[in-house]
Amino acid sequence: MKTLIFGATGAAGGGVLQACLSASDVDEVRVVIRRPLPHISDKLRVFVHDNFLNYAAITKAFVGIDACLYCLGTSATQVSGETEYRRITYDFALAVAEMLKLHSPNAVFHFISGRGASPDSRFMWARVKAETERDLLAQTNTVCWRPAFINGESLAIGPQRPLLHQLVRSFFRFTKPFRHLYVESEDIGRAMLQATAEKLRGRVIENAEIREMANRYQK
Ligand SMILES: NC(=O)c1ccc[n+]([C@@H]2O[C@H](COP(=O)([O-])OP(=O)(O)OC[C@H]3O[C@@H](n4cnc5c(N)ncnc54)[C@H](OP(=O)(O)O)[C@@H]3O)[C@@H](O)[C@H]2O)c1
């Protein structure tokens, strides 16, 4: 299987990358990122790219792919407002999905959304995520993943995490026994690989089911 990862330097994407590198049924892992990654595996092919709306310069990254594991995203608290959040969440994801459909039409697009995504939510981020899910599901072979709290290592932040981040993480670790509230980022990757093997399409998967699917993955 050949996978293509976006957001591999993030908390979610770091674990998803690790899951792909460890998987015996994945022979090539391509990542599209803003800055280079160290060479950590012979399976890894890194495409450094800076325009997340136009992929003409790296078309070959999209050819021959079985699954795109899309973990790129941001928090509504880290952007200037809805316009920027929508560009990163909706426009970026749809641009990748379109390229994938063109160059690997049978591939599945795994989109990380978030627990609580809903068109009727009072939260802007949840409405934008829901719109993105809706349009991806309508336009291509998509599975939408709705994790709650993701415990994962960001390659971007590394060991020197801000104190607030460490505190939040420590707090949420207590939610681990609750299957609908907590997931390890590597388990998201394992669940995505399991869903790819099962040829799952057109589904929205909540946190507890992510953990169940990850447990089924035996490669
Ligand atoms: N963390 C959670 O508990 C949680 C829970 C539910 C859902 N989610 C969703 O999961 C997704 C990933 O979250 P995360 O926690 O992994 O976030 P993160 O640690 O901040 O990582 C975000 C990833 O997206 C990339 N990215 C962000 N903005 C970008 C931009 N403008 N252009 C190009 N690349 C950009 C980052 O690249 P750089 O490293 O280059 O910045 C990084 O690889 C998001 O959609 C989020 O809503 C997260």
The ligand as an SDF file (V2000), in Angstrom:
LIG
                    3D

 48 52  0  0  0  0  0  0  0  0999 V2000
   -5.2670   17.7990   18.7690 N   0  0  0  0  0  0  0  0  0  0  0  0
   -6.4740   17.3610   19.0590 C   0  0  0  0  0  0  0  0  0  0  0  0
   -6.7690   16.9630   20.2210 O   0  0  0  0  0  0  0  0  0  0  0  0
   -7.5270   17.2920   17.9840 C   0  0  0  0  0  0  0  0  0  0  0  0
   -8.7870   16.7820   18.3000 C   0  0  0  0  0  0  0  0  0  0  0  0
   -9.7520   16.6690   17.2990 C   0  0  0  0  0  0  0  0  0  0  0  0
   -9.4560   17.0430   16.0080 C   0  0  0  0  0  0  0  0  0  0  0  0
   -8.2220   17.5620   15.7290 N   0  0  0  0  0  0  0  0  0  0  0  0
   -7.9480   17.9460   14.3360 C   0  0  0  0  0  0  0  0  0  0  0  0
   -6.8050   17.2540   13.8780 O   0  0  0  0  0  0  0  0  0  0  0  0
   -6.1300   18.0450   12.8900 C   0  0  0  0  0  0  0  0  0  0  0  0
   -4.6510   18.1190   13.2620 C   0  0  0  0  0  0  0  0  0  0  0  0
   -4.5550   18.6780   14.5620 O   0  0  0  0  0  0  0  0  0  0  0  0
   -3.1850   18.6280   15.3750 P   0  0  0  0  0  0  0  0  0  0  0  0
   -3.5420   18.6700   16.8120 O   0  0  0  0  0  0  0  0  0  0  0  0
   -2.3080   17.5500   14.8350 O   0  0  0  0  0  0  0  0  0  0  0  0
   -2.5770   20.0490   14.9810 O   0  0  0  0  0  0  0  0  0  0  0  0
   -1.0390   20.4910   15.0090 P   0  0  0  0  0  0  0  0  0  0  0  0
   -0.2670   19.7040   15.9670 O   0  0  0  0  0  0  0  0  0  0  0  0
   -1.0770   21.9760   15.1460 O   0  0  0  0  0  0  0  0  0  0  0  0
   -0.5430   20.1180   13.5320 O   0  0  0  0  0  0  0  0  0  0  0  0
   -1.1130   20.7200   12.4250 C   0  0  0  0  0  0  0  0  0  0  0  0
   -0.4830   20.1920   11.1580 C   0  0  0  0  0  0  0  0  0  0  0  0
   -1.0570   20.9080   10.0480 O   0  0  0  0  0  0  0  0  0  0  0  0
   -0.0460   21.6990    9.4190 C   0  0  0  0  0  0  0  0  0  0  0  0
   -0.5690   23.0310    9.1150 N   0  0  0  0  0  0  0  0  0  0  0  0
   -1.3090   23.8130    9.9340 C   0  0  0  0  0  0  0  0  0  0  0  0
   -1.5780   24.9840    9.3450 N   0  0  0  0  0  0  0  0  0  0  0  0
   -0.9910   24.9390    8.1200 C   0  0  0  0  0  0  0  0  0  0  0  0
   -0.8950   25.8400    7.0370 C   0  0  0  0  0  0  0  0  0  0  0  0
   -1.4610   27.0600    7.0830 N   0  0  0  0  0  0  0  0  0  0  0  0
   -0.2150   25.4660    5.9320 N   0  0  0  0  0  0  0  0  0  0  0  0
    0.3720   24.2550    5.8760 C   0  0  0  0  0  0  0  0  0  0  0  0
    0.3370   23.3370    6.8670 N   0  0  0  0  0  0  0  0  0  0  0  0
   -0.3370   23.6810    7.9910 C   0  0  0  0  0  0  0  0  0  0  0  0
    1.1010   21.8150   10.4080 C   0  0  0  0  0  0  0  0  0  0  0  0
    2.2960   22.0360    9.6960 O   0  0  0  0  0  0  0  0  0  0  0  0
    3.5660   22.8060   10.3790 P   0  0  0  0  0  0  0  0  0  0  0  0
    4.1910   21.8070   11.3240 O   0  0  0  0  0  0  0  0  0  0  0  0
    4.4120   23.1660    9.2140 O   0  0  0  0  0  0  0  0  0  0  0  0
    2.9920   23.9900   11.1050 O   0  0  0  0  0  0  0  0  0  0  0  0
    1.0300   20.4580   11.1020 C   0  0  0  0  0  0  0  0  0  0  0  0
    1.6370   19.4770   10.2990 O   0  0  0  0  0  0  0  0  0  0  0  0
   -6.8330   19.4120   12.8920 C   0  0  0  0  0  0  0  0  0  0  0  0
   -7.7030   19.4570   11.7980 O   0  0  0  0  0  0  0  0  0  0  0  0
   -7.6320   19.4160   14.1820 C   0  0  0  0  0  0  0  0  0  0  0  0
   -8.8170   20.1690   14.0710 O   0  0  0  0  0  0  0  0  0  0  0  0
   -7.2540   17.7030   16.6760 C   0  0  0  0  0  0  0  0  0  0  0  0
  1  2  1  0
  2  3  2  0
  2  4  1  0
  4  5  1  0
  4 48  2  0
  5  6  2  0
  6  7  1  0
  7  8  2  0
  8  9  1  0
  8 48  1  0
  9 10  1  0
  9 46  1  0
 10 11  1  0
 11 12  1  0
 11 44  1  0
 12 13  1  0
 13 14  1  0
 14 15  2  0
 14 16  1  0
 14 17  1  0
 17 18  1  0
 18 19  2  0
 18 20  1  0
 18 21  1  0
 21 22  1  0
 22 23  1  0
 23 24  1  0
 23 42  1  0
 24 25  1  0
 25 26  1  0
 25 36  1  0
 26 27  1  0
 26 35  1  0
 27 28  2  0
 28 29  1  0
 29 30  1  0
 29 35  2  0
 30 31  1  0
 30 32  2  0
 32 33  1  0
 33 34  2  0
 34 35  1  0
 36 37  1  0
 36 42  1  0
 37 38  1  0
 38 39  2  0
 38 40  1  0
 38 41  1  0
 42 43  1  0
 44 45  1  0
 44 46  1  0
 46 47  1  0
M  CHG  2   8   1  16  -1
M  END
$$$$
